[in-house]
Amino acid sequence: MKYSKRVLSIIAVAIFGISMVACAGSITKESEKSKSPALPTKSTTIELMTSWGGVDSKAGSLKEIIAKFENENSTIKISNQSIFGDEYLPTLKTRFASGNEPDVFGLWPGSDIKYLIKANKVADLTDKLKEDRSWMDSFKESSFSLTTYENRIYGIPFELVFEGLFINKDLFNKYQVKIPENYEELKAAITKFKENGIIPIAYNSSAEGSYIYQNMIANLGGSKGVEESIVDGKINKYYIDAMKYLKELYDMKAFPNDALTLNSNERNQLFFSKQAAMIVQGSWFIPYFDKYDQSVEMIPFPSINNNSPKIPTGLGGGTFYISRSAWDTPTGEENTILLLKYLTSKETATFFYEKTALLSNLKIQQETPYSSLAQQSIDLYEKTLEENKTSIPDHVIDRSAWNDIVIKQFPYFLEGKKTAEEIWKQAVEKIQSN
């Protein structure tokens, strides 16, 4: 009996030991759990605002890029607040004025971005670019000149744009009209198309319709004439003379009969539907044509006064900035730079080109042309001498003066109710007051 008790005692001690080990193991596992990585933090939202919204040719591709970014960065969500058309710039300016600015935004060069930079509303990206030379060096070096202010870089110059004259070649062939290389040949083409019931040039009196005027300024003045716009307190002669050339075409009835009341979409449709033979537009116009359409070609605007043809060129709405308000938040700098690098990568540039013919300032050679029109336009740009490439006039002139005074009063000028000098005097006064 004593022996049995002893055995039972040994067994009890053993069971107690096993229990203690099991308990210790449980405690250890709980301790290990407490040391395991924390669950993902709450998602951060970045507000992105570009002009690639609505029916813009790049809107769908932007959504795809955003979805890919979110898939690869699960704790970051993108609120895409892009807007299409003429409402984009006023909406963006209103948001900044009310302190409700987006975190990352796209904006072409000009007075508006300069005002925001001067007001300390835009983040300085210089140091971030210099820290990541592979990112900075992926761009053509000269492209940063348009996003640099007082030797500091504020924007990423992703999208390259340029302007010219688009022609419906099939109409030129059908009516045996020579493709114009100079102003006299342009007037001859206008006359021939009018005789055959074809609208010579699709034009309307909007900011977008003013591309023809801008090409005339560039043609007459070259780079110096475009950029040194105000001399001795007055607009220079090239901006004045270009208006007079445009009025000559208006008086020739080169434009639609309702040009002064057409909206931009209606103007474009005249060219798409072959009711108009020509239109002055930019490289962003290319994706609106079928990839296999070979009836449309882009040429330089015909030379005036025997000048070499000029191509206004610059940066488009795909020039990206980070607002200072986002930059100064705890994770804002890190997250917005992550998005910016993704938006402006070679992979994204290739995706946009293949989907929308967007031309970028990155040092890459696209192997497969988006379309024959895209390739022809790229060849035109690359074969144009640098001395014949100019700034885009509405990137030089204060945008509020350009839109609110010059463009708004163009109908009065074309109808002979105001002179070019009167309109530009008022515009210069606004520029100087700003």
C-alpha positions as CSV (number, residue, x, y, z in Angstrom):
1,M,0.0,0.0,0.0
2,K,2.9,2.4,0.9
3,Y,4.5,1.5,-2.4
4,S,1.3,2.3,-4.3
5,K,1.1,5.7,-2.5
6,R,4.6,6.4,-3.5
7,V,3.9,5.6,-7.1
8,L,0.8,7.8,-7.0
9,S,2.9,10.7,-5.6
10,I,5.4,10.3,-8.4
11,I,2.7,10.3,-11.0
12,A,1.1,13.4,-9.4
13,V,4.4,15.3,-9.5
14,A,4.8,14.3,-13.1
15,I,1.3,15.5,-14.0
16,F,1.9,18.8,-12.2
17,G,5.2,19.2,-14.1
18,I,3.6,18.5,-17.4
19,S,0.9,21.0,-16.6
20,M,3.4,23.6,-15.8
21,V,5.3,23.0,-19.0
22,A,2.1,23.2,-21.0
23,C,1.1,26.4,-19.2
24,A,4.6,27.9,-19.8
25,G,4.2,26.9,-23.5
26,S,0.9,28.7,-23.6
27,I,2.4,31.8,-22.0
28,T,5.3,31.7,-24.5
29,K,2.9,31.5,-27.5
30,E,0.9,34.4,-26.2
31,S,4.1,36.3,-25.7
32,E,5.1,35.5,-29.3
33,K,1.8,36.7,-30.5
34,S,2.3,40.0,-28.8
35,K,5.6,40.4,-30.6
36,S,4.2,39.6,-34.1
37,P,3.8,42.4,-36.6
38,A,0.9,44.7,-36.1
39,L,-2.0,44.5,-38.5
40,P,-2.0,47.0,-41.4
41,T,-2.7,50.6,-40.3
42,K,-5.8,52.4,-41.4
43,S,-5.8,53.4,-45.1
44,T,-4.5,56.8,-46.1
45,T,-6.3,58.7,-48.8
46,I,-4.6,60.9,-51.3
47,E,-6.7,63.3,-53.3
48,L,-5.6,63.5,-56.9
49,M,-6.9,66.2,-59.2
50,T,-6.0,66.4,-62.9
51,S,-7.6,67.6,-66.1
52,W,-7.9,63.9,-67.2
53,G,-11.5,63.5,-66.1
54,G,-14.9,62.9,-67.8
55,V,-14.6,62.3,-71.5
56,D,-10.9,63.2,-71.7
57,S,-9.0,60.6,-73.8
58,K,-6.8,59.8,-70.8
59,A,-9.5,59.4,-68.2
60,G,-10.0,55.7,-68.5
61,S,-6.3,55.0,-68.5
62,L,-5.8,57.1,-65.4
63,K,-8.4,55.0,-63.6
64,E,-6.5,51.9,-64.5
65,I,-3.2,53.3,-63.3
66,I,-4.8,54.3,-60.0
67,A,-6.3,50.8,-59.6
68,K,-2.8,49.2,-60.2
69,F,-1.2,51.6,-57.7
70,E,-3.8,50.8,-55.0
71,N,-3.4,47.1,-55.6
72,E,0.4,47.4,-55.0
73,N,0.0,49.8,-52.0
74,S,-2.9,48.4,-50.0
75,T,-2.8,51.0,-47.3
76,I,-3.2,54.0,-49.7
77,K,-6.4,54.9,-51.4
78,I,-6.6,57.5,-54.2
79,S,-9.6,59.8,-54.4
80,N,-9.6,60.7,-58.1
81,Q,-11.2,64.1,-58.4
82,S,-10.2,64.9,-62.0
83,I,-12.3,67.2,-64.1
84,F,-12.6,67.5,-67.9
85,G,-12.6,70.7,-69.9
86,D,-12.8,74.4,-69.2
87,E,-14.0,73.9,-65.6
88,Y,-10.8,72.3,-64.4
89,L,-8.6,75.4,-63.9
90,P,-11.3,77.6,-62.1
91,T,-12.2,74.6,-59.9
92,L,-8.6,74.0,-58.9
93,K,-8.0,77.7,-58.2
94,T,-11.1,77.9,-56.1
95,R,-10.1,74.9,-54.0
96,F,-6.7,76.5,-53.3
97,A,-8.3,79.8,-52.5
98,S,-10.6,78.1,-50.0
99,G,-7.9,76.0,-48.3
100,N,-9.3,72.8,-49.8
101,E,-6.5,72.0,-52.2
102,P,-5.9,68.4,-53.5
103,D,-2.8,66.6,-52.3
104,V,-1.4,65.9,-55.8
105,F,-2.5,67.8,-58.9
106,G,-1.7,68.3,-62.5
107,L,-1.2,71.8,-64.1
108,W,0.4,73.1,-67.2
109,P,3.0,75.9,-66.9
110,G,1.9,79.5,-66.7
111,S,1.0,82.2,-64.3
112,D,-1.4,80.2,-62.1
113,I,1.3,77.7,-60.9
114,K,3.7,80.6,-60.4
115,Y,1.2,82.3,-58.1
116,L,0.7,79.1,-56.1
117,I,4.4,78.7,-55.7
118,K,4.9,82.2,-54.6
119,A,2.1,81.8,-52.0
120,N,4.0,78.7,-50.6
121,K,1.2,76.4,-51.6
122,V,3.3,73.9,-53.6
123,A,6.0,71.5,-52.2
124,D,9.6,71.9,-53.3
125,L,10.7,68.6,-54.9
126,T,14.3,69.5,-55.5
127,D,15.9,67.5,-52.7
128,K,13.7,64.5,-53.3
129,L,14.7,64.4,-57.0
130,K,18.4,64.8,-56.2
131,E,18.2,62.0,-53.6
132,D,16.8,59.7,-56.3
133,R,18.9,60.4,-59.3
134,S,17.5,57.5,-61.2
135,W,14.1,59.1,-61.1
136,M,15.4,62.6,-62.0
137,D,17.7,61.3,-64.7
138,S,14.8,59.4,-66.4
139,F,13.5,62.7,-67.7
140,K,15.0,64.9,-70.4
141,E,17.0,67.4,-68.5
142,S,15.7,70.4,-70.4
143,S,12.1,69.6,-69.4
144,F,12.6,70.7,-65.8
145,S,13.2,74.3,-67.0
146,L,9.5,74.8,-67.1
147,T,8.9,73.6,-63.6
148,T,11.8,75.4,-62.0
149,Y,11.4,78.7,-60.1
150,E,14.3,80.5,-58.5
151,N,16.5,77.5,-59.0
152,R,14.1,75.1,-57.2
153,I,12.1,72.3,-58.9
154,Y,8.4,72.1,-58.0
155,G,6.8,70.0,-60.7
156,I,7.5,66.7,-62.5
157,P,7.4,67.4,-66.3
158,F,5.7,64.2,-67.4
159,E,3.6,65.2,-70.4
160,L,5.1,66.7,-73.6
161,V,2.7,68.7,-75.8
162,F,3.0,70.6,-79.0
163,E,0.6,72.3,-81.5
164,G,0.1,72.4,-85.2
165,L,-2.4,72.3,-88.1
166,F,-4.4,69.1,-88.5
167,I,-5.6,68.5,-92.0
168,N,-8.2,66.1,-93.5
169,K,-6.0,64.8,-96.3
170,D,-8.9,63.0,-98.0
171,L,-10.6,66.4,-98.5
172,F,-7.4,67.9,-99.9
173,N,-7.1,65.0,-102.3
174,K,-10.8,65.0,-103.3
175,Y,-10.9,68.8,-104.2
176,Q,-7.3,68.8,-105.4
177,V,-6.1,71.4,-102.9
178,K,-2.4,71.9,-102.2
179,I,-1.4,71.3,-98.6
180,P,-0.4,74.8,-97.5
181,E,3.2,75.5,-96.6
182,N,2.8,79.3,-96.3
183,Y,0.2,81.9,-95.6
184,E,-0.6,82.6,-99.3
185,E,-1.2,78.9,-99.9
186,L,-3.4,78.8,-96.8
187,K,-5.6,81.5,-98.2
188,A,-5.7,79.8,-101.6
189,A,-6.8,76.6,-99.9
190,I,-9.5,78.5,-97.9
191,T,-10.9,79.9,-101.2
192,K,-11.0,76.5,-102.9
193,F,-12.7,74.8,-100.0
194,K,-15.3,77.5,-99.7
195,E,-16.1,77.1,-103.4
196,N,-16.8,73.4,-102.7
197,G,-19.0,74.0,-99.7
198,I,-16.4,72.8,-97.2
199,I,-15.7,74.8,-94.0
200,P,-12.0,75.6,-94.4
201,I,-11.0,75.8,-90.7
202,A,-12.9,74.6,-87.7
203,Y,-12.6,77.5,-85.2
204,N,-14.5,79.0,-82.3
205,S,-13.9,81.9,-80.0
206,S,-12.9,80.0,-76.9
207,A,-9.6,79.5,-75.1
208,E,-9.1,76.2,-77.0
209,G,-10.1,77.9,-80.3
210,S,-7.3,80.4,-79.8
211,Y,-4.7,77.8,-80.7
212,I,-4.7,79.2,-84.2
213,Y,-4.0,82.6,-82.9
214,Q,-1.2,81.2,-80.7
215,N,0.4,79.5,-83.7
216,M,0.3,82.8,-85.6
217,I,2.1,84.6,-82.7
218,A,4.7,81.9,-82.6
219,N,5.1,82.0,-86.4
220,L,5.6,85.8,-86.5
221,G,7.7,86.3,-83.4
222,G,9.6,83.0,-82.7
223,S,10.7,82.2,-79.2
224,K,11.8,85.7,-78.4
225,G,8.6,87.2,-79.7
226,V,6.5,84.8,-77.7
227,E,8.4,85.1,-74.4
228,E,9.2,88.8,-74.4
229,S,5.6,89.6,-74.7
230,I,5.5,93.0,-73.0
231,V,7.8,95.8,-74.1
232,D,7.8,99.3,-72.6
233,G,4.5,98.6,-70.9
234,K,2.8,97.4,-74.1
235,I,2.1,94.0,-75.7
236,N,4.6,93.5,-78.5
237,K,3.8,93.8,-82.2
238,Y,3.6,90.0,-82.8
239,Y,0.6,89.6,-80.5
240,I,-1.1,92.5,-82.3
241,D,-0.2,91.5,-85.8
242,A,-1.3,87.9,-85.3
243,M,-4.8,89.2,-84.4
244,K,-4.9,91.1,-87.6
245,Y,-4.0,88.0,-89.6
246,L,-6.7,86.1,-87.9
247,K,-9.3,88.8,-88.7
248,E,-8.2,88.6,-92.4
249,L,-9.1,84.9,-92.3
250,Y,-12.4,85.7,-90.5
251,D,-13.3,88.2,-93.1
252,M,-12.5,85.6,-95.8
253,K,-15.1,83.4,-94.1
254,A,-12.5,80.8,-93.4
255,F,-14.4,79.8,-90.2
256,P,-17.9,78.3,-89.5
257,N,-20.7,80.8,-89.9
258,D,-21.6,80.3,-86.2
259,A,-17.9,80.3,-85.0
260,L,-18.6,82.9,-82.3
261,T,-21.3,80.8,-80.6
262,L,-19.9,77.3,-81.1
263,N,-18.6,75.3,-78.1
264,S,-15.3,73.4,-78.3
265,N,-16.9,70.0,-78.8
266,E,-19.1,71.3,-81.7
267,R,-16.0,72.8,-83.3
268,N,-14.0,69.5,-83.1
269,Q,-17.0,67.6,-84.5
270,L,-16.8,69.7,-87.6
271,F,-13.4,68.3,-88.3
272,F,-14.1,64.7,-87.2
273,S,-17.2,64.6,-89.5
274,K,-15.2,66.0,-92.5
275,Q,-17.3,69.1,-92.6
276,A,-14.1,71.1,-92.0
277,A,-10.8,70.6,-93.8
278,M,-8.5,72.0,-91.1
279,I,-8.2,72.6,-87.4
280,V,-5.4,73.9,-85.2
281,Q,-5.0,71.6,-82.2
282,G,-2.4,70.0,-80.0
283,S,-0.7,66.6,-79.8
284,W,-3.4,65.6,-77.2
285,F,-5.8,65.6,-80.2
286,I,-4.2,62.4,-81.7
287,P,-6.1,59.7,-79.7
288,Y,-9.5,61.0,-80.9
289,F,-8.8,59.3,-84.2
290,D,-8.9,55.6,-84.9
291,K,-5.5,53.9,-84.8
292,Y,-5.8,52.9,-88.4
293,D,-7.0,56.2,-89.7
294,Q,-4.6,57.6,-92.3
295,S,-6.8,60.4,-93.6
296,V,-5.5,62.9,-91.0
297,E,-2.1,64.5,-90.7
298,M,-0.5,67.1,-88.5
299,I,1.7,69.8,-90.1
300,P,3.3,73.0,-88.9
301,F,1.0,76.1,-89.2
302,P,1.9,77.6,-92.6
303,S,4.7,80.2,-92.4
304,I,3.9,83.9,-92.5
305,N,6.2,86.5,-94.1
306,N,8.6,83.7,-95.3
307,N,9.5,82.8,-91.7
308,S,10.5,79.2,-90.9
309,P,7.5,77.3,-89.6
310,K,7.3,77.2,-85.9
311,I,5.9,74.7,-83.4
312,P,4.6,75.9,-80.1
313,T,5.7,73.3,-77.5
314,G,5.6,72.9,-73.8
315,L,4.2,70.8,-71.0
316,G,0.6,69.5,-70.7
317,G,-1.8,69.0,-67.8
318,G,0.3,65.9,-66.9
319,T,2.8,68.1,-65.1
320,F,2.4,67.0,-61.5
321,Y,2.8,68.9,-58.2
322,I,2.3,68.2,-54.5
323,S,0.4,70.7,-52.4
324,R,2.3,72.0,-49.4
325,S,-0.6,71.1,-47.1
326,A,-0.3,67.4,-48.0
327,W,3.5,67.6,-47.8
328,D,3.5,68.8,-44.2
329,T,1.3,66.0,-42.8
330,P,3.1,63.1,-40.9
331,T,3.0,60.6,-43.8
332,G,2.1,63.1,-46.6
333,E,5.6,63.5,-48.0
334,E,6.3,59.8,-48.1
335,N,2.9,58.8,-49.6
336,T,2.6,61.6,-52.2
337,I,6.2,61.0,-53.5
338,L,5.4,57.3,-53.8
339,L,2.3,58.2,-55.9
340,L,4.3,60.7,-58.0
341,K,7.0,58.3,-58.8
342,Y,4.4,55.8,-59.9
343,L,2.5,58.3,-62.0
344,T,5.7,59.4,-63.8
345,S,7.5,56.1,-64.2
346,K,8.6,54.6,-67.5
347,E,6.0,51.9,-67.1
348,T,3.2,54.4,-66.7
349,A,4.5,56.5,-69.6
350,T,4.5,53.4,-71.9
351,F,1.0,52.4,-70.7
352,F,-0.4,55.9,-71.4
353,Y,1.3,56.0,-74.8
354,E,0.0,52.6,-75.9
355,K,-3.5,53.5,-74.7
356,T,-3.8,57.2,-75.5
357,A,-0.7,58.3,-77.5
358,L,0.4,60.5,-74.6
359,L,3.9,61.8,-75.3
360,S,6.2,62.0,-72.3
361,N,9.4,63.8,-71.5
362,L,11.0,60.5,-70.3
363,K,14.1,59.2,-72.0
364,I,12.4,56.2,-73.6
365,Q,11.8,55.0,-77.2
366,Q,8.4,53.6,-77.7
367,E,8.8,50.5,-79.8
368,T,5.3,50.2,-81.2
369,P,3.7,53.4,-82.6
370,Y,0.3,54.1,-81.1
371,S,-1.0,54.9,-84.7
372,S,0.3,56.3,-88.0
373,L,-0.8,59.7,-87.0
374,A,1.0,59.5,-83.7
375,Q,4.2,58.4,-85.4
376,Q,3.9,61.1,-88.1
377,S,3.4,63.8,-85.4
378,I,6.3,62.6,-83.3
379,D,8.5,62.6,-86.4
380,L,7.3,66.2,-87.2
381,Y,8.3,67.3,-83.7
382,E,11.7,65.5,-83.6
383,K,12.7,66.8,-87.0
384,T,11.8,70.4,-86.1
385,L,15.0,72.3,-85.2
386,E,15.1,73.5,-81.6
387,E,15.3,77.1,-82.8
388,N,11.9,76.6,-84.5
389,K,10.2,75.4,-81.3
390,T,8.6,78.2,-79.2
391,S,6.8,78.5,-75.9
392,I,3.0,78.3,-76.0
393,P,1.8,81.9,-75.7
394,D,-1.0,81.2,-73.1
395,H,1.8,79.6,-70.9
396,V,3.6,82.9,-71.0
397,I,0.7,85.4,-70.7
398,D,-1.1,85.7,-67.3
399,R,-3.9,83.2,-67.8
400,S,-6.6,85.4,-66.2
401,A,-5.8,88.2,-68.5
402,W,-5.6,85.8,-71.5
403,N,-8.9,84.1,-70.8
404,D,-11.0,86.9,-69.2
405,I,-9.9,89.7,-71.4
406,V,-8.3,88.7,-74.7
407,I,-10.3,85.6,-75.5
408,K,-13.5,86.9,-74.1
409,Q,-13.3,90.0,-76.3
410,F,-12.1,88.2,-79.4
411,P,-15.7,88.3,-80.9
412,Y,-15.8,92.1,-80.6
413,F,-12.5,92.3,-82.4
414,L,-13.5,90.0,-85.2
415,E,-16.7,91.9,-85.7
416,G,-14.8,95.2,-85.8
417,K,-16.2,96.6,-82.6
418,K,-12.8,96.8,-80.8
419,T,-9.2,97.0,-81.9
420,A,-6.4,94.6,-81.0
421,E,-4.6,97.5,-79.3
422,E,-7.6,98.3,-77.1
423,I,-8.0,94.7,-76.0
424,W,-4.3,94.2,-75.2
425,K,-4.0,97.5,-73.4
426,Q,-6.7,96.3,-71.0
427,A,-5.0,92.9,-70.7
428,V,-1.6,94.4,-70.0
429,E,-3.1,96.6,-67.3
430,K,-4.5,93.5,-65.6
431,I,-1.2,91.7,-65.9
432,Q,0.7,94.6,-64.3
433,S,-1.9,94.9,-61.5
434,N,-1.4,91.2,-60.8
